[in-house]
Amino acid sequence: MEQALEQKKTIADVWNKRPLIISGPCSAETEEQVLATAQGLAATGKVDMLRAGIWKPRTRPGQFEGIGVKGLPWMAKAKELTGLPITVEVATAKQVEDALSFDVDVLWIGARTTVNPFSVQEIADALRGVDVPVLIKNPINPDLELWTGAVERVAKAGIKNIGLIHRGFSSYGNTEYRNAPMWHLAIEMKRRNPDMMLICDPSHISGRRDILQEISQTSIDLDYDGLIIESHIDPDNAWSDAKQQITPEVLGELVGNIIWRREDVQSAEYHAALEKLRQQINQLDDELMQILSQRMKVAEKIGLYKKENNITILQTNRWNEILEKATAKGGKIGLSREFITKYFDAVHMESINHQNKIMNS
């Protein structure tokens, strides 16, 4: 009984640690592979929790779908050898039951499951009466309501310790990342849940090793609470996601090279300087809102002329002309083409909405 209480206390300490570093193989393949990777990670002194995929939801049939329940004793043994708590992904009530029967410390819900409310509810029902932390990955598609819904379902089951994992989103036309980070969505989710742990999964965002460090640093600069990174004793020969896994030694170097930022500092000089700059931002934001309001009033006048002459709202050539001029000017004053495009798209849609009200009034 005392040993169980000590283990529970240890899990609570790990769960509350910042930054929280979780690592381990994409998939548990063999007992030797799991134990060697776990011992390598423990030797770095940088890892707080061991992860491994036991059941692997794959995009297409015929791919390796995980070793299954036989891998859970390997994880339990790795925990015994290293002292690292263990975490696995679950997608069904049976998997929850199996994982808990082998004293898995933390469960996580994967992106393919988060996207399905029926599956999340099944897991939530299986968790009723259980005191285990749960991490919830963002859904594959960029839908914050699905992510929020998954959090709410698990919370209603009585789970008190819930954390978020940002692993990127599937996006048509995305070529740089395996899953586009869409940082603004994760930031908005954090804004909605300011007291909930948010950790980054650079492995699934990147899909390759060479930008793991960059993505990890970006997330820490954005005040994430930790990282979950895939590590394998022999990454090139991994049975799944070989290109995005790194050895325990490289993982140790990656974590060691991160510049760990603080959210605040006790310095009157710093706060005074920051407050002065923020007041400037507030003033500029107020002026920007006034200018945008004036722009929309002009758009409404244009809408009136279009209505009187039966002209369509959308004028493609005019819109292309505005966008080309804006991106050219923006580039000269330090604004990225991506930002200018998104900003003017939003302004354009608001202008269309104003004109549409005039046209149909």
C-alpha positions in Angstrom: 0.0 0.0 0.0 2.8 2.4 0.9 4.6 1.5 -2.3 1.4 2.3 -4.3 1.0 5.7 -2.6 4.7 6.5 -3.3 4.2 5.6 -7.0 1.1 7.8 -7.2 3.0 10.7 -5.6 5.7 10.2 -8.1 3.3 10.4 -11.0 1.8 13.6 -9.6 5.3 15.1 -9.4 6.1 14.2 -12.9 2.8 15.4 -14.2 3.4 18.8 -12.7 7.0 19.1 -13.8 7.8 21.9 -16.3 9.1 21.3 -18.9 7.7 17.8 -19.2 9.7 15.7 -21.6 8.1 12.4 -22.9 10.0 10.2 -25.3 10.2 6.6 -26.6 9.6 4.7 -29.8 6.7 5.3 -32.2 5.9 1.6 -31.8 6.9 -1.1 -29.4 8.4 -3.8 -31.7 10.3 -6.2 -29.5 11.1 -6.5 -25.8 14.8 -5.9 -26.5 14.0 -2.7 -28.6 11.7 -1.3 -25.9 14.1 -2.0 -23.0 17.2 -0.7 -24.8 15.5 2.5 -25.9 14.1 3.1 -22.4 17.5 2.6 -20.8 19.1 4.8 -23.3 16.6 7.6 -22.6 16.9 7.2 -18.9 20.7 7.5 -19.2 20.4 11.0 -20.8 18.8 12.4 -17.6 16.5 14.5 -19.8 13.4 12.4 -20.0 10.5 12.3 -17.5 8.2 9.7 -19.1 8.5 6.8 -21.5 6.0 6.5 -24.4 5.5 3.7 -27.0 2.7 2.9 -29.4 1.1 -0.5 -28.5 -1.9 -0.2 -30.9 -1.2 1.8 -34.0 -4.1 3.2 -36.0 -2.8 3.3 -39.6 -4.0 5.2 -42.6 -4.0 2.1 -44.8 -4.4 -1.6 -44.2 -1.3 -3.8 -44.4 0.9 -1.4 -42.5 2.2 -2.4 -39.1 -0.6 -1.8 -36.6 1.2 -2.3 -33.4 2.3 -5.3 -31.4 -0.8 -5.2 -29.2 -1.3 -6.3 -25.7 1.9 -8.4 -25.7 3.9 -5.1 -25.6 2.4 -4.0 -22.3 4.6 -6.3 -20.2 7.6 -4.8 -22.0 6.6 -1.3 -21.0 6.0 -2.4 -17.4 9.5 -4.0 -17.3 11.0 -0.8 -18.8 9.3 1.2 -16.0 10.7 -1.2 -13.4 14.2 -1.0 -14.9 14.4 2.8 -15.4 11.9 4.3 -12.9 10.3 6.2 -15.7 6.5 6.4 -15.7 4.9 5.0 -18.9 2.3 6.3 -21.3 0.5 4.7 -24.2 -2.2 5.6 -26.7 -5.7 4.1 -26.4 -8.5 4.2 -28.9 -11.1 1.8 -27.4 -12.6 0.9 -24.0 -10.8 -2.5 -24.2 -7.5 -0.8 -24.8 -8.1 1.4 -21.7 -8.8 -1.7 -19.7 -5.7 -3.5 -20.9 -3.4 -0.5 -20.4 -4.6 0.1 -16.8 -4.3 -3.6 -16.0 -0.5 -3.2 -16.6 -0.3 0.0 -14.5 0.2 2.4 -17.3 0.6 5.8 -15.6 -0.7 8.1 -18.3 -3.0 7.5 -21.3 -3.2 9.6 -24.4 -5.9 9.9 -27.0 -4.6 10.0 -30.6 -5.5 12.4 -33.4 -7.5 9.8 -35.3 -9.6 9.2 -32.2 -10.1 12.8 -31.2 -11.8 13.4 -34.5 -14.6 10.9 -33.6 -16.9 11.9 -30.7 -18.3 8.3 -30.5 -14.8 6.9 -29.9 -13.9 9.6 -27.4 -17.1 9.0 -25.5 -16.4 5.2 -25.4 -13.0 6.0 -23.8 -14.5 8.5 -21.4 -17.0 5.9 -20.3 -14.3 3.4 -19.7 -12.4 6.0 -17.6 -15.2 6.7 -15.1 -14.1 6.1 -11.6 -10.4 5.9 -12.6 -7.8 8.3 -11.4 -5.3 8.5 -14.3 -4.0 11.5 -16.2 -5.0 11.8 -19.8 -3.4 13.6 -22.7 -5.5 14.5 -25.7 -4.0 15.2 -29.1 -5.6 17.6 -31.5 -7.8 16.1 -34.2 -6.3 15.4 -37.6 -8.4 18.2 -39.2 -8.1 21.8 -38.0 -11.3 21.9 -35.8 -11.0 23.3 -32.3 -14.5 22.3 -31.4 -13.7 18.6 -31.8 -10.6 19.1 -29.6 -12.6 21.0 -27.1 -15.4 18.4 -27.2 -12.9 15.6 -26.5 -11.6 17.5 -23.4 -15.1 18.1 -22.2 -16.1 14.4 -22.6 -13.1 13.2 -20.7 -13.6 15.9 -18.0 -17.2 14.8 -17.5 -16.0 11.3 -16.9 -14.3 12.6 -13.7 -10.7 12.8 -15.0 -9.1 15.8 -13.2 -5.6 15.8 -14.8 -6.0 16.5 -18.6 -3.3 17.7 -20.9 -3.2 18.8 -24.5 -0.8 17.6 -27.2 -0.3 19.7 -30.3 0.8 17.4 -33.1 -0.2 19.5 -36.2 -3.1 19.3 -38.6 -3.7 17.6 -42.0 -3.7 20.4 -44.5 -4.2 20.2 -48.3 -1.3 21.7 -50.2 1.1 21.5 -47.2 4.5 20.3 -48.3 6.9 21.5 -45.6 5.6 19.4 -42.7 4.0 16.1 -42.2 1.3 17.9 -40.4 1.0 21.7 -40.6 1.6 23.2 -37.1 -1.0 25.9 -37.5 0.3 27.5 -34.3 -2.5 29.9 -34.1 -5.0 27.1 -33.4 -2.9 25.6 -30.6 -2.5 29.1 -29.2 -6.3 29.6 -29.3 -6.8 26.3 -27.5 -4.4 27.4 -24.8 -6.2 30.7 -24.5 -9.4 28.8 -23.9 -7.7 26.5 -21.3 -5.0 28.6 -19.7 -4.5 26.3 -16.8 -4.3 23.1 -18.9 -0.9 21.6 -19.8 0.0 22.0 -23.5 2.9 20.0 -24.9 4.2 19.9 -28.5 4.7 16.8 -30.6 7.4 17.9 -33.1 7.8 14.4 -34.4 4.4 14.3 -36.0 4.5 17.9 -37.1 7.8 17.5 -38.9 7.7 13.9 -40.1 11.5 14.1 -40.4 14.5 14.6 -38.1 16.2 17.6 -39.6 13.6 20.1 -38.3 12.8 18.6 -34.9 15.0 21.1 -33.1 13.5 24.1 -34.9 9.9 23.0 -34.1 10.8 22.2 -30.5 12.3 25.6 -30.0 9.4 27.4 -31.6 7.0 25.6 -29.2 9.0 26.5 -26.2 9.3 30.1 -27.3 5.4 30.1 -27.4 5.3 29.0 -23.8 4.4 25.3 -24.3 4.8 23.1 -21.2 6.9 20.4 -22.7 7.6 18.0 -25.6 6.7 14.5 -26.7 9.4 13.2 -29.1 9.8 9.8 -30.7 13.1 8.0 -30.0 14.3 4.6 -31.2 17.4 2.7 -30.5 17.8 2.1 -34.3 15.6 4.7 -36.0 16.5 3.8 -39.6 15.2 0.3 -39.1 12.0 1.3 -37.1 8.9 -0.6 -38.1 6.9 2.7 -38.3 7.7 6.4 -38.8 11.4 5.8 -39.2 12.2 9.2 -40.7 11.0 11.1 -37.7 12.6 9.1 -34.9 16.0 9.8 -33.3 18.3 7.9 -31.0 18.2 8.5 -27.2 21.6 10.2 -27.5 20.4 12.6 -30.1 17.2 13.2 -28.1 19.4 14.1 -25.1 21.4 16.6 -27.3 18.2 18.1 -28.7 16.7 18.8 -25.3 20.0 20.1 -24.0 20.3 22.6 -26.9 16.8 24.1 -26.4 16.8 27.6 -24.9 14.2 27.3 -22.2 12.2 30.5 -21.9 10.4 31.9 -18.9 6.9 33.4 -19.0 7.9 36.2 -16.6 10.8 37.7 -14.6 10.8 39.6 -11.4 12.3 42.9 -12.7 10.7 46.3 -12.3 12.8 47.7 -15.2 11.6 44.9 -17.5 7.9 45.3 -16.6 8.1 49.1 -17.0 9.7 48.9 -20.4 7.2 46.2 -21.5 4.3 48.2 -20.3 5.4 51.3 -22.3 5.7 49.2 -25.5 2.3 47.5 -24.8 0.7 50.9 -24.5 2.1 51.8 -27.9 0.6 48.5 -29.3 -2.8 49.4 -27.7 -2.8 52.8 -29.3 -1.8 51.4 -32.7 -4.5 48.7 -32.4 -7.1 51.4 -31.7 -6.0 53.4 -34.7 -6.1 50.3 -36.9 -9.7 49.5 -35.8 -10.7 53.1 -36.7 -9.1 52.8 -40.1 -10.7 49.5 -40.8 -14.1 50.9 -39.8 -13.6 53.8 -42.2 -12.6 51.3 -45.0 -15.8 49.3 -44.5 -17.9 52.5 -44.7 -16.3 53.2 -48.1 -17.0 49.6 -49.1 -20.7 50.1 -48.2 -20.8 53.1 -50.5 -19.3 51.0 -53.3 -21.9 48.4 -52.6 -24.7 51.0 -53.0 -23.3 52.0 -56.5 -23.1 48.3 -57.5 -26.7 47.7 -56.4 -28.0 50.7 -58.4 -26.2 49.4 -61.5 -26.7 45.7 -61.0 -23.0 44.9 -60.7 -21.7 41.8 -58.9 -20.0 42.2 -55.6 -16.9 40.2 -56.4 -14.6 42.0 -58.9 -11.7 39.5 -59.4 -9.4 41.7 -61.4 -9.7 44.5 -58.8 -9.1 42.1 -55.9 -5.9 40.7 -57.7 -4.7 44.2 -58.2 -5.1 45.1 -54.5 -3.4 41.9 -53.4 -0.4 42.3 -55.7 0.2 45.9 -54.6 -0.2 45.0 -50.9 2.2 42.0 -51.0 4.8 44.1 -52.9 4.6 47.0 -50.4 4.4 44.6 -47.4 7.7 42.9 -48.5 9.5 46.3 -48.5 8.5 47.1 -45.0 9.2 43.7 -43.4 5.8 42.0 -43.6 5.7 38.5 -45.0 3.6 37.6 -48.1 1.8 34.9 -46.0 0.7 37.5 -43.4 -0.4 40.1 -46.0 -2.4 37.5 -47.9 -4.2 36.2 -44.8 -4.8 39.8 -43.5 -6.2 41.1 -46.8 -8.3 37.9 -47.3 -10.0 38.6 -44.0 -10.4 42.3 -44.9 -11.8 41.4 -48.3 -14.4 38.9 -46.8 -15.5 41.6 -44.3 -15.9 44.1 -47.2 -17.9 41.5 -49.1 -20.2 41.0 -46.1 -20.8 44.7 -45.8 -21.5 45.1 -49.5 -23.8 42.0 -49.4 -26.0 43.6 -46.7 -26.3 46.8 -48.8 -27.1 44.8 -52.0 -29.8 42.7 -50.3 -31.3 45.4 -48.0 
